[in-house]
Amino acid sequence: MYTEKVVFEKTNLYGCGDGDDVYTVKEFRERVECGAFIDYDGYGHPVKDKKADLSIEVRPSRVDQIPIDATHIVWYNR
């Protein structure tokens, strides 16, 4: 369930903006494909309507398991 509020105005800023570190699903996949994010780096949660589902953990090695209804990923770097 998407219940946890996520705060962001822009995406793809890698910790340089105000609020949470958020990527569109496409941006997240692109970062994984080029090796910018690996499992060792951290984890994320899927986001929809600016709310995260904390029951689902997103790892770079499992981008194929991102829920179809997710629009963004909130990322937590180690």
CORJO-V928058 format. One record per residue. N is the residue number from 1. RES is the residue in one letter. PSI is psi in whole degrees, -180 to 180 (* if undefined). BURIAL is + if it has 24 or more other ideal C-beta (glycine too) atoms within 12 Angstrom, else -. Layout:
N	RES	PSI	BURIAL
N	RES	PSI	BURIAL
This chain:
1	M	135	-
2	Y	99	-
3	T	-24	-
4	E	120	-
5	K	135	-
6	V	132	+
7	V	116	-
8	F	150	+
9	E	-34	-
10	K	160	-
11	T	169	+
12	N	37	+
13	L	-5	-
14	Y	60	-
15	G	7	-
16	C	0	-
17	G	178	-
18	D	146	-
19	G	-160	-
20	D	160	+
21	D	102	+
22	V	143	+
23	Y	146	+
24	T	161	+
25	V	-40	+
26	K	-47	-
27	E	-41	+
28	F	-46	+
29	R	-41	+
30	E	-42	-
31	R	-38	+
32	V	-45	+
33	E	-36	-
34	C	1	-
35	G	10	-
36	A	-29	-
37	F	129	+
38	I	166	-
39	D	-36	-
40	Y	-27	-
41	D	-32	-
42	G	-151	+
43	Y	170	+
44	G	-177	+
45	H	148	+
46	P	149	+
47	V	142	+
48	K	132	+
49	D	40	-
50	K	29	-
51	K	138	+
52	A	152	+
53	D	99	+
54	L	-10	-
55	S	-11	-
56	I	123	+
57	E	127	-
58	V	124	+
59	R	146	+
60	P	-34	+
61	S	-8	-
62	R	38	-
63	V	-23	+
64	D	-9	-
65	Q	9	-
66	I	130	+
67	P	141	+
68	I	-28	-
69	D	-5	-
70	A	139	+
71	T	-24	+
72	H	169	+
73	I	129	+
74	V	128	+
75	W	137	+
76	Y	103	-
77	N	145	-
78	R	*	-
